[in-house]
Amino acid sequence: MKRRSRLSGWWIFLLLVVAAGIGWALVTRPWEPKPTLVAIETVTAGPASRVLAVNGRVEPEKKVEISSTVNGRVATVPVIEGDEVAAGEPLLTVDDTQQRATVSQANSQLDAAQSQIQQAQLNLDRAVALGDSISQKQVDDLRFAVETAQKEADRLAALVQQTQDLLDEYVVRAPFSGSVLSRGADPGQVVSSSTSLFLFADLSSLLGEASVDELYASEVRRGLPVKARPAGHAQIIDGEVSYISPRVDSSTGGRLVRVTLPGGGDLDLPVGLTVTLNIIVEQRDDAVTIPRSALADIEEPAVYVIEAGKAVLKPVQYIDWPSDRLIVLQGLANGETLIVDGKAVKAEGALVAARE
């Protein structure tokens, strides 16, 4: 009797297990294919921009390398790196002892020539005063002597001016108001016209300078707006493209672009500081954009959308651009459900469902 009761209990337990398995199967339907859970977004047209982001360096709009036009030994250097200097102020002097002697000698010769003019003119005046008592040839000779003395004095005056101008060259002056970026000479050093003495710049007007890859350089034009952000600064500077190099650097494949940085001088941005330049190449008021990840892993450009629980492949035309989102020109309409990760779909027609 106890054995029959024990067997009945096992049968009841077994029936319960079978019933639970049948219930689970009816609910989960393991024999049916399960949809792949995917991230989605609803296609919506709106304002969009194509932005080319490049890193560049802060550079002064006006920068020159200064050297001396004369050879010699440096006498004084009254400035150091970082000094602000007004236009015309001395930056460096070369020992001018010998040149000053040359100027002094030229002045002495000019003084002597002017004395000769005075004497020749006096002789001529006396001869003219004698009237007919002196021959015309003698008068003409005296007049010629005055003219000769005047020509010699004129020549020596030009020589004095030339030697004085050369003496002025022994003082290297600031070509405009600006700052000393670097100094390449010290007192006692012998310099020549090939010696770089100073790197000098006007830091009140700055530029952002960058190299743009040749793949996208043709899209950049003068006047395009730019959002510039210097490294270490939260402030965004609104600038514009002011210069595009007419050539591509064959060694780097880049094209030089310069961007104005209005007010950059007020921020005391150092030359060479990294600056991110976001060049706004195009702005659209009503454009469809998709994440780059939505592109299907096939040769032709296409994306997947969800229709009736299935992945439907849609060919698209888009503007290829180095950004996370792409502007779609054809192939998608407002309201469609786009699968964000196109590579997650194995094939068209696969069952898919939105991931919550």
LUMGU-726525 format. One line per 4 residues: their letters; for each residue x, y, z of C-alpha. Coordinates in nm, 3 decimals. Example, Ala and Ser with C-alpha at 12.3 -4.5 7.8 and 13.67 -1.06 7.14 Angstrom:
BEGIN
AS> 1.230,-0.450,0.780  1.367,-0.106,0.714 .
***
This chain:
BEGIN
MKRR> 0.000,0.000,0.000  0.281,0.240,0.091  0.461,0.148,-0.230  0.153,0.228,-0.441 .
SRLS> 0.118,0.563,-0.262  0.485,0.642,-0.328  0.447,0.563,-0.700  0.140,0.785,-0.723 .
GWWI> 0.341,1.075,-0.577  0.614,1.030,-0.835  0.359,1.025,-1.115  0.200,1.344,-0.990 .
FLLL> 0.542,1.514,-0.968  0.630,1.396,-1.318  0.299,1.526,-1.455  0.362,1.863,-1.292 .
VVAA> 0.708,1.884,-1.449  0.569,1.793,-1.790  0.287,2.045,-1.752  0.536,2.317,-1.655 .
GIGW> 0.753,2.235,-1.957  0.453,2.247,-2.189  0.347,2.581,-2.040  0.695,2.725,-2.081 .
ALVT> 0.709,2.603,-2.441  0.368,2.753,-2.521  0.479,3.088,-2.379  0.835,3.109,-2.513 .
RPWE> 0.781,2.912,-2.836  1.147,2.805,-2.865  1.082,2.651,-3.206  1.007,2.995,-3.346 .
PKPT> 1.296,3.232,-3.453  1.358,3.518,-3.212  1.403,3.880,-3.331  1.740,4.049,-3.291 .
LVAI> 1.723,4.340,-3.048  1.861,4.656,-3.210  1.903,5.022,-3.121  1.683,5.250,-3.329 .
ETVT> 1.610,5.614,-3.398  1.328,5.782,-3.586  1.430,5.956,-3.905  1.362,6.328,-3.860 .
AGPA> 1.470,6.612,-4.088  1.610,6.925,-3.927  1.896,7.176,-3.928  2.233,7.017,-4.003 .
SRVL> 2.587,7.131,-4.067  2.895,6.984,-4.222  3.186,7.073,-3.998  3.551,7.003,-4.072 .
AVNG> 3.742,6.982,-3.744  4.119,7.025,-3.764  4.386,7.101,-3.507  4.620,7.388,-3.577 .
RVEP> 4.849,7.634,-3.404  4.815,7.995,-3.301  5.031,8.220,-3.519  5.067,8.599,-3.539 .
EKKV> 4.922,8.762,-3.848  5.239,8.969,-3.884  5.570,8.795,-3.810  5.921,8.864,-3.939 .
EISS> 6.269,8.725,-3.893  6.511,9.013,-3.837  6.876,9.018,-3.936  7.142,9.287,-3.970 .
TVNG> 7.237,9.441,-4.303  7.596,9.490,-4.180  7.860,9.253,-4.051  8.031,9.310,-3.720 .
RVAT> 8.049,9.246,-3.348  7.735,9.298,-3.139  7.773,9.591,-2.900  7.440,9.596,-2.713 .
VPVI> 7.114,9.401,-2.706  6.866,9.602,-2.496  6.574,9.358,-2.535  6.497,9.003,-2.426 .
EGDE> 6.238,8.747,-2.530  5.886,8.860,-2.446  5.961,9.233,-2.451  5.706,9.457,-2.617 .
VAAG> 5.874,9.715,-2.838  5.739,10.020,-3.024  5.810,10.069,-3.393  6.156,10.218,-3.450 .
EPLL> 6.297,10.133,-3.109  6.647,9.974,-3.112  6.668,9.598,-3.073  7.044,9.556,-3.120 .
TVDD> 7.352,9.764,-3.203  7.662,9.652,-3.389  7.999,9.806,-3.299  8.014,10.115,-3.525 .
TQQR> 8.353,10.261,-3.425  8.507,10.220,-3.769  8.199,10.344,-3.950  8.180,10.656,-3.733 .
ATVS> 8.539,10.731,-3.831  8.441,10.695,-4.195  8.153,10.939,-4.147  8.383,11.187,-3.972 .
QANS> 8.636,11.167,-4.255  8.366,11.221,-4.517  8.239,11.528,-4.329  8.593,11.670,-4.313 .
QLDA> 8.633,11.626,-4.687  8.298,11.796,-4.745  8.400,12.091,-4.526  8.720,12.128,-4.727 .
AQSQ> 8.528,12.115,-5.055  8.287,12.383,-4.938  8.584,12.603,-4.844  8.720,12.554,-5.196 .
IQQA> 8.385,12.663,-5.339  8.394,12.980,-5.134  8.750,13.057,-5.245  8.674,12.985,-5.611 .
QLNL> 8.364,13.202,-5.596  8.563,13.484,-5.434  8.824,13.467,-5.711  8.552,13.479,-5.974 .
DRAV> 8.382,13.777,-5.816  8.713,13.969,-5.807  8.782,13.892,-6.170  8.439,14.009,-6.280 .
ALGD> 8.487,14.331,-6.081  8.804,14.409,-6.282  8.598,14.437,-6.597  8.793,14.478,-6.922 .
SISQ> 9.127,14.466,-6.747  9.106,14.085,-6.740  9.053,13.855,-7.036  8.733,13.664,-7.094 .
KQVD> 8.929,13.337,-7.094  9.052,13.405,-6.741  8.695,13.474,-6.628  8.574,13.154,-6.794 .
DLRF> 8.851,12.954,-6.624  8.754,13.095,-6.284  8.386,13.021,-6.349  8.480,12.664,-6.447 .
AVET> 8.677,12.632,-6.121  8.365,12.729,-5.924  8.157,12.471,-6.110  8.421,12.203,-6.057 .
AQKE> 8.442,12.279,-5.685  8.061,12.267,-5.659  8.046,11.927,-5.831  8.311,11.792,-5.595 .
ADRL> 8.119,11.927,-5.296  7.798,11.767,-5.426  7.980,11.435,-5.465  8.118,11.455,-5.113 .
AALV> 7.776,11.553,-4.972  7.631,11.238,-5.130  7.919,11.039,-4.982  7.846,11.185,-4.636 .
QQTQ> 7.481,11.088,-4.671  7.578,10.740,-4.785  7.816,10.683,-4.495  7.559,10.825,-4.250 .
DLLD> 7.289,10.594,-4.388  7.526,10.301,-4.346  7.600,10.412,-3.990  7.227,10.404,-3.917 .
EYVV> 7.225,10.040,-4.029  7.446,9.953,-3.731  7.133,9.995,-3.517  6.874,9.720,-3.575 .
RAPF> 6.530,9.865,-3.504  6.180,9.723,-3.462  6.003,9.733,-3.801  5.665,9.774,-3.629 .
SGSV> 5.520,9.766,-3.281  5.529,9.412,-3.150  5.694,9.154,-2.928  6.026,8.973,-2.931 .
LSRG> 5.949,8.603,-2.975  6.311,8.489,-2.979  6.658,8.642,-2.958  6.951,8.491,-3.145 .
ADPG> 7.248,8.713,-3.055  7.434,8.837,-2.747  7.687,9.117,-2.691  8.030,9.024,-2.825 .
QVVS> 7.895,8.784,-3.084  8.003,8.837,-3.445  7.704,8.854,-3.678  7.646,8.884,-4.051 .
SSTS> 7.352,8.944,-4.279  7.276,8.571,-4.269  7.251,8.561,-3.888  6.896,8.542,-3.754 .
LFLF> 6.888,8.797,-3.474  6.521,8.810,-3.372  6.184,8.656,-3.442  5.949,8.950,-3.407 .
ADLS> 5.569,8.959,-3.423  5.260,9.168,-3.362  5.060,8.966,-3.109  4.757,9.195,-3.119 .
SLLG> 4.629,9.018,-3.432  4.641,8.637,-3.429  4.556,8.356,-3.669  4.485,7.987,-3.645 .
EASV> 4.701,7.795,-3.892  4.632,7.434,-3.987  4.688,7.178,-4.260  4.369,7.040,-4.418 .
DELY> 4.379,6.697,-4.580  4.366,6.715,-4.958  4.054,6.493,-4.957  3.850,6.774,-4.802 .
ASEV> 4.053,7.087,-4.885  3.850,7.157,-5.200  3.544,7.217,-4.979  3.716,7.496,-4.785 .
RRGL> 3.667,7.850,-4.914  3.767,8.195,-4.797  3.503,8.355,-4.578  3.366,8.030,-4.431 .
PVKA> 3.271,8.071,-4.062  3.488,7.897,-3.805  3.440,7.813,-3.437  3.786,7.813,-3.283 .
RPAG> 3.875,7.686,-2.938  4.229,7.739,-2.807  4.367,7.465,-2.583  4.309,7.536,-2.215 .
HAQI> 4.040,7.797,-2.284  3.665,7.757,-2.254  3.593,8.057,-2.472  3.493,7.996,-2.835 .
IDGE> 3.628,8.245,-3.088  3.415,8.319,-3.395  3.652,8.355,-3.689  3.657,8.291,-4.061 .
VSYI> 3.884,8.139,-4.322  4.114,8.418,-4.444  4.366,8.226,-4.656  4.393,7.898,-4.845 .
SPRV> 4.724,7.793,-4.992  4.715,7.752,-5.371  4.916,7.431,-5.345  4.913,7.100,-5.163 .
DSST> 5.224,6.998,-4.972  5.338,6.684,-5.156  5.516,6.552,-4.846  5.210,6.569,-4.618 .
GGRL> 4.915,6.579,-4.855  4.788,6.883,-4.667  4.681,7.229,-4.774  4.762,7.527,-4.553 .
VRVT> 4.461,7.718,-4.419  4.462,8.030,-4.203  4.171,8.144,-3.986  4.122,8.483,-3.823 .
LPGG> 4.095,8.485,-3.444  3.925,8.816,-3.355  4.004,8.914,-2.998  4.267,8.642,-2.969 .
GDLD> 4.526,8.900,-2.873  4.315,9.004,-2.574  4.332,8.645,-2.445  4.713,8.655,-2.441 .
LPVG> 4.729,8.336,-2.645  5.091,8.225,-2.682  5.228,8.163,-3.029  5.229,7.791,-3.106 .
LTVT> 4.932,7.707,-2.881  4.710,7.427,-3.013  4.374,7.551,-3.139  4.085,7.337,-3.262 .
LNII> 3.930,7.488,-3.574  3.574,7.380,-3.655  3.525,7.501,-4.012  3.155,7.515,-4.101 .
VEQR> 3.162,7.401,-4.463  2.785,7.380,-4.517  2.464,7.455,-4.328  2.120,7.313,-4.417 .
DDAV> 1.787,7.406,-4.263  1.608,7.080,-4.347  1.828,6.773,-4.381  1.808,6.406,-4.287 .
TIPR> 2.110,6.285,-4.093  2.207,5.938,-3.977  2.484,5.803,-3.756  2.773,5.663,-3.956 .
SALA> 2.727,5.333,-3.770  2.389,5.287,-3.944  2.555,5.203,-4.277  2.509,4.838,-4.367 .
DIEE> 2.813,4.617,-4.411  2.769,4.583,-4.789  2.939,4.731,-5.095  2.661,4.970,-5.197 .
PAVY> 2.562,5.245,-4.949  2.247,5.137,-4.767  2.083,5.128,-4.425  1.827,4.906,-4.253 .
VIEA> 1.486,5.025,-4.138  1.223,4.828,-3.949  0.901,4.745,-4.132  0.652,4.496,-3.982 .
GKAV> 0.916,4.363,-3.745  1.167,4.291,-4.019  1.488,4.458,-4.135  1.438,4.619,-4.475 .
LKPV> 1.743,4.733,-4.671  1.721,5.085,-4.812  1.982,5.217,-5.056  2.084,5.574,-4.970 .
QYID> 2.291,5.856,-5.110  2.488,6.056,-4.857  2.770,6.307,-4.833  3.081,6.125,-4.717 .
WPSD> 3.236,6.343,-4.450  3.469,6.284,-4.152  3.201,6.310,-3.885  2.987,6.085,-3.666 .
RLIV> 2.667,6.182,-3.850  2.616,6.192,-4.226  2.378,6.403,-4.433  2.151,6.177,-4.643 .
LQGL> 2.053,6.314,-4.984  1.816,6.035,-5.096  1.670,5.711,-4.967  1.507,5.795,-4.632 .
ANGE> 1.189,5.975,-4.531  1.068,6.134,-4.212  0.918,5.892,-3.963  1.100,5.577,-4.073 .
TLIV> 1.253,5.363,-3.800  1.626,5.344,-3.860  1.845,5.069,-3.718  2.140,5.253,-3.567 .
DGKA> 2.389,4.965,-3.595  2.373,4.844,-3.952  2.630,4.571,-3.891  2.409,4.407,-3.628 .
VKAE> 2.166,4.288,-3.898  2.275,3.966,-4.065  2.057,3.993,-4.375  1.755,4.171,-4.516 .
GALV> 1.430,4.028,-4.385  1.575,3.928,-4.049  1.343,3.960,-3.753  1.432,4.263,-3.544 .
AARE> 1.287,4.446,-3.248  1.370,4.774,-3.082  1.592,4.746,-2.779  1.429,4.919,-2.483 .
***
